[in-house]
Amino acid sequence: MKLLISDGLLFYASVRRLTPLNVVVPDGLLHKDHLNGGTGYFAGTAGGIVTVDGRPASRRVLCLRRDNFRLVRDTWSKEDGTYLLQHLDPKLDYIVMAVDHEARWEPVAWDWVKPADSAPSP
């Protein structure tokens, strides 16, 4: 490919073909997660739902990589306390933490957990 700039400079550049990649599409943004992507997931269902004072509740759920403490995924649990954190590397360890946006309760965390490694059922 030739690119001619208005002041007479001529640049040559090779044309690269794009190859399809596995992508993660959270919240409508299209990107590839090179560091944390994968087939793993955490699903808060049954005995693992978010509760406040013993009742199911909607709260923010964070997922941090255990090796560097970087936030890799976050979501809000539904009113019934269920949540889903997807597209995680199943070989890595994580911290999953539920936090209270009303600042009345301390965070609750599960440390050194590995995500399940298959697609969750809808």
N, C-alpha and C positions, 0 to 999 in steps of 0.2 A: 504494500500500500504506500502511495506517495502522498505526502501532505505538503502543500505549497503555502507558505506564510506570505502575507502581503508585501513584506519588504524584500522578497526575492529568495529567502532561505528555503531550501528543499530538504525535507526529512524523509527517510525511509523507515518503515516499521513493518515487522512481520505480522501477518494476520494469523491470529490464534483462533482455533475453533473452540467454542465453549463445550464443556462436557457436563452432562447432568450430574447433580449432586443430591445427596439426601438432605432435606431441609427441615427446619423446625419453623412452624408458623404460629407463634403465640400472639394473641391480641391483634391479628391481622398484619403483623410485620413479617416480611419474608427475609430470612437470613439462615446461614448454616452455622451451627454451634460447633466449631472445630474442637473446643476443649472439653465440653461437658455433654455433648449430644450422645444419644444412644437409644436403646430399646427399653431401658429400665424405667420404673415408675413407683411412686408411693401413692396408695389409695387409702384414704381414711374412710373405712366402712365398718359396719358391725361394731366390734369392741374398740376400734381405733378412731372413733369420731372425735371431733372437738366438742368439749362440753365446758360450760361455765356453771359452777355450783351444782354439778350433777345433771344439768339439762343441756341438750344439744344447742349449739350456738354458732353464729357466723363470726369468725375471727380470721385474721391474717395468718397464713401458714407459710413459713420460710424454709428454704432448703439451701444449706451451705455445704460446700465441699469441706471435708474434715481435714484434708492436708494443708489447705491455705485459708480456710474460713471465708472464702468468697461466696457471696450470694449467687446461686446459679438459677434458681427458680423461686417463684412465689405465687400465691393464689389466695383467694378468700374461700373459706369453707362456706357451704350453703347453710341455710337456717337449720337444716336437719343435722349439721355437724360434719357432713361428708365433704371430702376434698380429693383432688387428683393433681399430682405433680408428675409430669411426663417428660420424656426425652432425656433421660439421665443415663450416664455410663454405669452399667451394672457391675463393673469391676471396682468402682470407687466406693469409699465410705463417705457418709454424709451425716449432718446434723439436721434433723427436722424439728422445727420450733413453731409453736403456736403462741402468738402474742395478743394481748388485750389492747385494742385501740382506745378503750375508755380509761385505761391506766388504773383500773381497780384491782387487777390480778397480776401476779408475777408470770413471766413466760413459762411454758412447759416445753421441755425438749427431750428428744430421743437421740442419743449420741451413738456413733459408730454403727450406723445402720446401712445396709446395702439395699438398693431398690430391687423389687421383683423384676424378672427379666422376661416378660412376655406382654403381649397387648392386653390391657384391661378390657373386660367385657362392657359393652355400652349400657 
